[in-house]
Structure formats: C-alpha cells, structure tokens
Amino acid sequence: MDKSTSIRALAAALGMALAAPAAAQARGAPPPPREETDGEKAIGKWGLAFFGVQTLAFGTFNTAPNTVDVYTIGVRRWMQPSPGSTRGWGFDAGLGLVTGNTTHEAPVAGAPVTYKASALGLSLHFGVPVALARGRHITFLALPEANVLYATGGNDYPGPGRTQWKGYGFDVGARAGFELFFGFLGMPQFALEGTVGLALHYSAASGKLGNAETKDSSWTFGTDKPLGFVTGNIAAIYYY
C-alpha cells in the first residue's frame, strides 16, 4: 500500500467516526445522560443544619441588658421534583434549647452575699425552601419561614428580692439567596446558605420585682438582618 492510499484510508476512517454520532442521533438514539448537580444529589437526603441564633430581649436589669440567645439546630430535606424539572421544594424544622445558672459571691457590709441568676430559652424554626434554579454547585432559592422563641428566668439579689421574668417572640418572613455546595472541593454533601429578606418580628415580656410588675412589647417589619451574609443569615448544612 503506497502512501497516498494510506492517507485516503485514514481520512475515510475519520469521516466514519465523525459521522457515527450524527447518524445515531438521526436514528433517535438518546443523548448522553446529564451530570447531576450537587443540589440534585441532595434530593431525598436528610441534611443536618444550623439555622442561626434567635435572641429575645427583656429590657435591662441593673443597667445591664437582659437577653437570652438560643442556637437553633435542625434538619432540611429536599423533596423529589416533578420529572424533567430543575426546580423543587423542601422543608426545614429546627429546635433550640438553652438553660443555665450563674452564682456570684461578693462582700456587702463586710459579710459575703451570694447573687444568683437563671434562665431557660426554647426556640422553634420552620421553613419551606423553594429551589428557583440549580447550577453545578449552587442552588438559588426562596425561603418562607417562621421562628418562635420562649424564655423565662429569674435573679436573686439582696434588697429588692427576686426578679422573675418571662417572654416570647416570633418572626414571620421570607428570604432569598443561595445554597452553595462544596462539590468543587470534593464535598458535595456540605453546603453553606446565605440569604437576605424581610420579616415581621414581635416580642413581649413581663417582669416582677417584689410587688412591682412591668410589661413590654414591640414589633418591627423590614429588612431582616441587612448584613445577613456577614453577620446572621448564614446556615451550614451537611447532607447524609
């Protein structure tokens, strides 16, 4: 076989190789499967999530702010979307609990006096994340949600006697942002969520110091933590 014949044979083989995919597609052969995004891989799995810190304020006591901070932990689960859809929805549920006691001893008029304080806080979180679009490592979402917080406590101080207080608060609102999966680092099961949004917040508290009683309530509506990408609305999620 001379050199020109070899070149013609090679060209013919290349032409057949290039024409084979087109011929298969013309015959109705299915295209190669699309690679799943990290968000799609999380569908149907349980995600362990940190939903942030809920804070309830009770005014001041002895010029010091009286607040309870509750860290909320829970689960997220993305549900299976309809066939062929890149969107979807899921649900969030979280619970937080904090309790504690403090004791401080100091001399008063030459005699030791013990100061005691205690607090209990309980938080609940509910949300319905909606996937608006999915990329390879990111899911853009909207998130209607609600938070409920209850707290109670007391202080024992010499003089006026025991201070008792209790209160509750709730947030209702919606946020928008993204869920960033770390598949680009080989960890598609781990994600960070960053969002901003609007919320209605209401809180009420009552306190009793001896025979004197106080009651306070407040509500606000507007941007929910406008610096949330940095200071608040950051959730960490690990899918199993």
Buried (B, 14 or more C-beta within 10 A) or exposed (E): EEEEEEEEEEEEEEEEEEEEEEEEEEEEEEEEEEEBBBBBBBBEEEBEBBBBEBBBBBEEBEEEEBBBBBBBBBBBBBEEBEEEEBEBEBEBBBBBEBEEEEEEEEEEEEEEEEBBBBBBBBBBBBBBBBBBEBBBBBBBBBBBBBBBBBBBBBBEBEEEEEBBBBBBBBBBBBBBBBBBBBBEEEEBBBBEBBBBBEBBBBBBBBBBBEEEEEEBEEEEEEEBBEEBBEEBBBBBBBBE
